[in-house]
């Protein structure tokens, strides 16, 4: 009985933590991609034009 009670309590907590970690990773990737594109544009403007 105690084991089932712990599973019921901790499963949603782990699910929420995993969800937050996935969202943070996705946000970091989007920001880094934007930064890379901005860096490329700045370099093109500086050295090509």
MMTF fields as JSON, N, C-alpha, C and O atoms, coordinates in Angstrom:
{
  "mmtfVersion": "1.0.0",
  "mmtfProducer": "UNKNOWN",
  "numBonds": 195,
  "numAtoms": 196,
  "numGroups": 49,
  "numChains": 1,
  "numModels": 1,
  "chainsPerModel": [1],
  "groupsPerChain": [49],
  "chainIdList": ["A"],
  "bondAtomList": [4, 2, 8, 6, 12, 10, 16, 14, 20, 18, 24, 22, 28, 26, 32, 30, 36, 34, 40, 38, 44, 42, 48, 46, 52, 50, 56, 54, 60, 58, 64, 62, 68, 66, 72, 70, 76, 74, 80, 78, 84, 82, 88, 86, 92, 90, 96, 94, 100, 98, 104, 102, 108, 106, 112, 110, 116, 114, 120, 118, 124, 122, 128, 126, 132, 130, 136, 134, 140, 138, 144, 142, 148, 146, 152, 150, 156, 154, 160, 158, 164, 162, 168, 166, 172, 170, 176, 174, 180, 178, 184, 182, 188, 186, 192, 190],
  "bondOrderList": [1, 1, 1, 1, 1, 1, 1, 1, 1, 1, 1, 1, 1, 1, 1, 1, 1, 1, 1, 1, 1, 1, 1, 1, 1, 1, 1, 1, 1, 1, 1, 1, 1, 1, 1, 1, 1, 1, 1, 1, 1, 1, 1, 1, 1, 1, 1, 1],
  "groupList": [{"groupName": "UNK", "atomNameList": ["N", "CA", "C", "O"], "elementList": ["N", "C", "C", "O"], "formalChargeList": [0, 0, 0, 0], "bondAtomList": [1, 0, 2, 1, 3, 2], "bondOrderList": [1, 1, 2], "singleLetterCode": "X", "chemCompType": "L-PEPTIDE LINKING"}],
  "groupTypeList": [0, 0, 0, 0, 0, 0, 0, 0, 0, 0, 0, 0, 0, 0, 0, 0, 0, 0, 0, 0, 0, 0, 0, 0, 0, 0, 0, 0, 0, 0, 0, 0, 0, 0, 0, 0, 0, 0, 0, 0, 0, 0, 0, 0, 0, 0, 0, 0, 0],
  "groupIdList": [1, 2, 3, 4, 5, 6, 7, 8, 9, 10, 11, 12, 13, 14, 15, 16, 17, 18, 19, 20, 21, 22, 23, 24, 25, 26, 27, 28, 29, 30, 31, 32, 33, 34, 35, 36, 37, 38, 39, 40, 41, 42, 43, 44, 45, 46, 47, 48, 49],
  "secStructList": [7, 2, 2, 2, 2, 2, 2, 2, 2, 2, 2, 2, 2, 2, 2, 2, 2, 2, 2, 2, 2, 2, 2, 2, 2, 2, 2, 2, 2, 2, 2, 2, 2, 2, 2, 2, 2, 2, 2, 2, 2, 2, 2, 2, 2, 2, 2, 6, 7],
  "xCoordList": [0.817, 0.0, 0.864, 0.555, 1.935, 2.807, 3.473, 3.636, 3.856, 4.508, 3.585, 4.028, 2.31, 1.366, 1.169, 1.043, 1.142, 0.973, 2.165, 1.97, 3.383, 4.561, 4.554, 4.924, 4.136, 4.087, 3.087, 3.356, 1.945, 0.912, 1.424, 1.095, 2.217, 2.72, 3.869, 3.886, 4.825, 6.052, 5.953, 6.733, 5.051, 4.947, 4.623, 5.303, 3.623, 3.364, 4.531, 4.799, 5.219, 6.358, 7.449, 8.0, 7.771, 8.789, 8.34, 9.156, 7.065, 6.552, 6.7, 7.094, 6.392, 6.518, 7.986, 8.307, 8.871, 10.299, 10.835, 11.58, 10.467, 10.92, 10.364, 11.072, 9.11, 8.516, 9.256, 9.531, 9.586, 10.332, 11.706, 12.162, 12.374, 13.7, 13.614, 14.455, 12.615, 12.451, 12.176, 12.756, 11.294, 10.986, 12.214, 12.434, 13.01, 14.212, 15.198, 15.804, 15.363, 16.28, 15.785, 16.579, 14.481, 13.934, 14.102, 14.43, 13.882, 14.05, 15.504, 15.78, 16.432, 17.846, 18.228, 18.989, 17.711, 18.034, 17.497, 18.181, 16.285, 15.718, 16.538, 16.826, 16.92, 17.711, 19.067, 19.525, 19.709, 21.026, 20.927, 21.814, 19.861, 19.697, 19.498, 20.071, 18.698, 18.498, 19.821, 20.13, 20.596, 21.877, 22.827, 23.565, 22.821, 23.698, 23.302, 24.162, 22.002, 21.556, 21.881, 22.269, 21.723, 22.051, 23.55, 23.956, 24.366, 25.81, 26.2, 27.045, 25.597, 25.897, 25.49, 26.242, 24.303, 23.856, 24.796, 25.141, 25.208, 26.116, 27.453, 28.004, 27.967, 29.235, 29.097, 29.995, 27.973, 27.756, 27.716, 28.334, 27.009, 26.916, 28.275, 28.601, 29.066, 30.346, 31.386, 32.121, 31.452, 32.537, 32.152, 33.019, 30.892, 30.494, 30.013, 30.406, 29.171, 28.568, 29.433, 29.089],
  "yCoordList": [-1.192, 0.0, 1.262, 2.23, 1.247, 2.416, 2.645, 3.792, 1.59, 1.712, 2.389, 3.267, 1.996, 2.608, 4.085, 4.899, 4.436, 5.832, 6.67, 7.785, 6.153, 6.892, 7.06, 8.116, 6.024, 6.119, 7.186, 7.957, 7.239, 8.226, 9.639, 10.553, 9.838, 11.178, 11.583, 12.705, 10.687, 11.082, 11.039, 11.723, 10.283, 10.213, 11.571, 11.956, 12.318, 13.643, 14.614, 15.446, 14.509, 15.404, 15.142, 16.084, 13.864, 13.543, 13.965, 14.44, 13.802, 14.196, 15.701, 16.146, 16.475, 17.938, 18.338, 19.207, 17.717, 18.038, 17.718, 18.513, 16.577, 16.211, 17.193, 17.582, 17.596, 18.576, 19.895, 20.471, 20.387, 21.643, 21.524, 22.454, 20.389, 20.206, 20.215, 20.823, 19.554, 19.532, 20.932, 21.344, 21.671, 23.035, 23.939, 24.753, 23.8, 24.633, 24.319, 25.229, 23.048, 22.662, 23.219, 23.733, 23.122, 23.635, 25.145, 25.667, 25.853, 27.31, 27.684, 28.619, 26.975, 27.263, 27.036, 27.817, 25.985, 25.716, 26.814, 27.246, 27.267, 28.339, 29.606, 30.268, 29.954, 31.16, 31.035, 31.986, 29.899, 29.748, 29.794, 30.337, 29.232, 29.296, 30.737, 31.164, 31.487, 32.906, 33.663, 34.492, 33.382, 34.062, 33.722, 34.59, 32.488, 32.089, 32.811, 33.323, 32.852, 33.549, 35.04, 35.638, 35.637, 37.057, 37.277, 38.243, 36.387, 36.505, 36.401, 37.163, 35.47, 35.324, 36.578, 37.061, 37.106, 38.325, 39.49, 40.249, 39.63, 40.725, 40.582, 41.569, 39.365, 39.159, 39.443, 40.019, 39.037, 39.325, 40.828, 41.32, 41.554, 43.008, 43.666, 44.624, 43.15, 43.764, 43.515, 44.429, 42.278, 41.93, 41.863, 42.016, 41.642, 41.52, 42.847, 43.246, 43.527, 44.77, 45.968, 47.09],
  "zCoordList": [0.0, 0.0, 0.0, -0.694, 0.772, 0.829, -0.52, -0.936, -1.203, -2.506, -3.519, -4.26, -3.561, -4.492, -4.178, -5.093, -2.914, -2.507, -2.997, -3.482, -2.879, -3.338, -4.85, -5.362, -5.562, -7.025, -7.446, -8.367, -6.786, -7.129, -6.875, -7.631, -5.832, -5.506, -6.427, -6.932, -6.653, -7.348, -8.869, -9.532, -9.446, -10.908, -11.532, -12.483, -11.052, -11.648, -11.452, -12.318, -10.323, -10.076, -11.102, -11.67, -11.348, -12.347, -13.743, -14.533, -14.057, -15.371, -15.574, -16.652, -14.558, -14.653, -14.807, -15.617, -14.043, -14.147, -15.542, -16.116, -16.082, -17.425, -18.45, -19.379, -18.294, -19.206, -19.179, -20.231, -17.99, -17.889, -18.527, -19.191, -18.335, -18.934, -20.453, -21.114, -21.013, -22.475, -22.997, -24.002, -22.323, -22.773, -22.709, -23.605, -21.658, -21.552, -22.672, -23.237, -22.994, -24.071, -25.398, -26.186, -25.655, -26.911, -27.001, -28.067, -25.9, -25.925, -26.174, -26.926, -25.558, -25.767, -27.229, -27.799, -27.831, -29.233, -30.135, -31.064, -29.871, -30.694, -30.558, -31.555, -29.331, -29.129, -29.808, -30.442, -29.691, -30.283, -31.811, -32.469, -32.377, -33.832, -34.269, -35.271, -33.536, -33.87, -33.769, -34.625, -32.731, -32.568, -33.71, -34.176, -34.16, -35.261, -36.544, -37.261, -36.837, -38.043, -37.973, -38.976, -36.8, -36.651, -36.853, -37.499, -36.305, -36.469, -37.939, -38.408, -38.67, -40.093, -40.857, -41.704, -40.561, -41.233, -40.948, -41.853, -39.696, -39.342, -40.074, -40.563, -40.148, -40.841, -42.341, -42.956, -42.918, -44.352, -44.588, -45.531, -43.758, -43.913, -43.742, -44.443, -42.807, -42.495, -43.589, -43.963, -44.105, -45.003, -46.467, -47.327, -46.783, -48.181, -48.733, -49.829, -47.988, -48.527, -48.217, -48.589]
}
